């Protein structure tokens, strides 16, 4: 075999091995999710849905059987919605300020944005608990919301800033030259162009808030979110309705993600229409 042919054959085998390795890694990552979905169709003999017994749709026919589970899910969704909305507002403003202006404290702001991402959640949760106790705050819904806003702002600001990095600021100047007010420029030029990044940041913030356990455990007081309920259920009873609600969250997340991806592609195609063809 000629050296060139041997090199091509080796390259093919290397590509196949790389694809096999990537497939195994993806299988390792998605296998727990597949198990959760599979066990939502299980009919356990006892109180714990940990061993496969028989296929059944009983849990899907009555997913709201346990009021405590439903209340925990409702609390988690409410906290995630409120904290994500607040984090979107503050995080987007921080990202705009960091990308638009140059000021002395920019380095310190960047450092403070990264700190919540690098600090262990145990440290963040205990620190927030000490802060709330020193302020004599009532531990409950609003302490959970404030704690989630604290770590969600960093994710939103960094995600939106990544979208703004390629923003053409001359578009704002052109809009103002045409008579638009600063508010109109932000509403009709800036926000529509960075909206895909804001939507992605909002989805990420919502998912992180819905999933958080450690920080919530420190600051929830007597309130029980969905992750806290799942943690406690492993001791007394783990019904298949937990898997049903988890699968529902997964399906809704995939649907929203698909809508956002299609929307981003549509916005990208619309932006390409404004680029004049080179002659």
N, C-alpha and C positions, 0 to 999 in steps of 0.2 A: 504494500500500500504506500502510495506516495505521501510525503510529509504533509502536503496540503489536505489530502483526504483524511489522513489520521487526525489532523487538527480539527477538521469539520466534524468528524465522528465524535471526538472527545467533547467538542462544544455542544453537540446534540445531547450526549449523555449527561453532561453537566447541567444543561437546561432542564432535562427531565428530572434529574435528582433534585434540583432546586424547586421545581414545581411540586414534586412529591413531598419535600420537606415543608414547603409553604402549606400544602394541603393538610399535613399532619398537625401543624401548628394551629391552623384554623379549626380543625376538628377538636383539638384540645381546648380551644377557647370557647367553642360553641356547644360542646357536649353537655356541660351543666345546664345550659338553657334548653337544650333538647330534652333533658331529663325532666326539667320542670314542666314543660309542655306535655310530655308523655304521661307523667303522673297526675295531671289534671283529669285524665280519663280513667284513673284507677278506682277500684272499689275496695278499699281496705277492710280487713276484718275487724280491727280494733279502732283505737282512737288516733293511731299514728299512720300517716300515709308515707311510709318509708320503704315498704316492700311491695312489689307488684303482685297483685292477686288476680284481678279479672278486669276486662274492659267494661267501662260503664259511663253513661252520660248523666248520671244522677247529680253529680256536682255541678255540671253545666246547666242543668234544669233548675237548680236552686242555688245560685252562687251567693245569695245574700241571706243564707240560712242563719248565720251567727251575727247578732247585732253588734257585738264588741268588735268583730273583724270589720264590719261595714263602717262603724264609727272611726276605727283606726285609719281605714283607707280614706274616708272623707276628710279627716284631720290632715293627713299627709298631703292630699291634693290641694286643700285650702292653703296650707303653709307654703307649699311649693309655688302656687300661683301668686300669692302675695309677695313672697320673698323674691321670686323671679322678676316680677314687675318692678319692684323697688330697685333691685340690682341692675336691671336693664337701664333704668333712668340714670342712676348714678354712674354705672360703668361706662355707658355711652358718652356721657358728658366728660368723664375723665379721659377717655380715649380721644375725643375730639380736641380737648385741651392739650394733651401731650403731642398730638400730631400737628396741630395748627399753630401753636405758640411755642416760643423758646423762652424759658425762665429759669432762674437759678435753682429752684426746688424741684426741677424735673427729675434729676437723678434720685432724689430722696423719694419722690412719688413712685418712680419705677421700683425702687427697693421695697417700699411698703406694699406694692402690688404683688411682688413675688413672695414675700414673707408668708402669707397664708397658704401658699401652694407648697412651700418647702417645710413648714412647721408641722410636726406630727399632730394629728387630730386630738390625741389625748391631751397635749399641751394646750391647744386652742380651747377644747371643751372645758378643761379645768380652769383656765384663765378667765374665760367668760363667766363661769360659775362664780368665781371669786369676785368678779366685777359686779355681777347682779346681786350677790349677797351683801356686798359693801354698800350698795345703793338701796338695800331693803326692797328690792323688786320682787313682785309676786311671780314665782316660777310657774310657767304655763305656756299658753299659746303665743303671747307676744315675745317672750324670751326665746322661744324656738325660732320665731320669724327673724328677730334681730340677729341671732346667731347664724342663721342661714344666709341672711343678707351680707353678713360680714365676709364669709368665704366665697360667696357667689360673685361679688363685685369684681374680684380679681380675674375670675374666668371670663366674665363679660368684657371687662376693659381690655384684656389681652386679645380676646377673639375679635372684637370690633376694631381694635387698633391694627391687627393684621389685615383686615379688610380695607382700612383707610390708607394704609401705606402706599397703595397704588392709586390713590384718588388724585384727580387732576383739579387742583385748586383754581385754575384759571376759569373753570366752568362757573364757579361762584362769582368771580370778577365779571365775567361776561353777562351773567344774569343781572348783576347790579348795574352794569352799564346800560342795560336795556330797561332800567327803571324799577326793578324788583326791590322790595324792601328786605332788610336782613331776615325778618321772619319768613317772608316768602321764599327767599333763597334756601333757607334751611328746610322748609316744608316741601318745596317743589323740586329742589336740585340735590341737596346734600342727603337728606333722609332716603329718598327713593334709590339713590345709587349705593348707599351702604346698607339698605334694608336687608339684603340676603345675609350679611354678616350679623346684623342685629337679630334676625330670626334664628340663625344658628346658635348665637350666644344665649338667646332665650331658651331654646330647647335644651342646651347643655346645662344651663342653670337650673331649669325645672327638673331635669333628670337627677342632677347631683343632690338637690334638695329632697326629692322624693326618696332617694336611696340612702341618705345620710343616717348613720346609726350612732357613732361614737359621740359627736358633738351634741346630738339630740339627747342622748342618754344623760349627759351632764346637766342639761338645761331644760328638760321637759317637765320637771316637777312631777305632778300626778297624771299628766296627759300621756297618752299612749299613741304613737304614730304606727304606721304599718310595719316598718322594720323592727320597732320595739315589740310589737305584737308577735311577729314571727319569731323573734328571739325567745320570748316568753312561752310561746306555744310549744316549743320543742320539749318542754318539761311536762306539760299536762296533757295536751292534745294537739295534734297537727292534722287538721282536716284537709281534704283535697280542695276545698274552696279557696285555700291560700294559693294553691297552684293555679286555680282558675283565674283569680284576680291578677296574679303575676303574669299569666299568659295574656290576659286582656291588656295589661299595661304594655307588654311587649308588642302586641298587635297594633295598639294605638300609636306607640312610638314609631314603629316602622311605617305606618300610614302617614304620620306627620312628616317623617323624614323624607318619604317619597314625594310628598307634596312640595316640600321646601326645595328638593333637588330639581324637580320639574320647573318650579318657579325660577330658580337660579338660572337654569338653562334658557328659559324664555327671556329673562332679563338680559342675559348675555347675547342672545340672538338679536334682540332689539337694539342693544348698544352697537353691535356690529353693523347694523343698517346705517348708522350715522357716520361710519368711517368711510370717507370717499375712496373710491377705487384708484389705485395708482395708475397713472397713464404712462 
